[in-house]
Amino acid sequence: MLANSILFDAGSDTLRPEGMEFLNEFIPVYLDVLMKPEYAEYVGVIIIEGYTDDKGTYVANLKLSQQRASNVMKYCLQVDLTDEQREYLRKMITATGRSYANLIYKENGEVDLNASRRVVFKFRLKDTKSLDELKKMIQETSKDSKK
């Protein structure tokens, strides 16, 4: 989860220089992991989700969150990647706006405006069997690294 303040100014869908710098470092590392032979066959899609706070209408926030997610996706495709990484990303990436769905709350029950305004990178596995296999591989890798 990326705090909105890193990527965007309040109410804006234009990436900040700090956000671009973060994505320049994050995306190649993220893809290196997802493209490892032991994981790549299980990944079905890479999803960039944009969220907003609950100030304003649902529809206005949906438009803003979608534009932010789309702008992050477009920028990710411009990051300095290998040809193989770029092609993989083009095939796998999608962006969606979620408006103020899944707000984040403070301990006192108030909406945490800053935390609710965020961009989330997710990946969806191809199927349940893939999920079970991936969990098994991660557990085995974890056990091996503790030895």
Protein Blocks (a to p, Z undefined) as FASTA:
>chain_A
ZZfklmpcghiabdcfklmmmmmmmmmmmmmmmmpmklmmmpmbdcddddddfedjfklm
mmmmmmmmmmmmmmmmmpccdfklmmmmmmmgccddekjghiacdfkopacfklmpccdd
ddddfblmlmmmmmmmmmmmmmmmmZZ
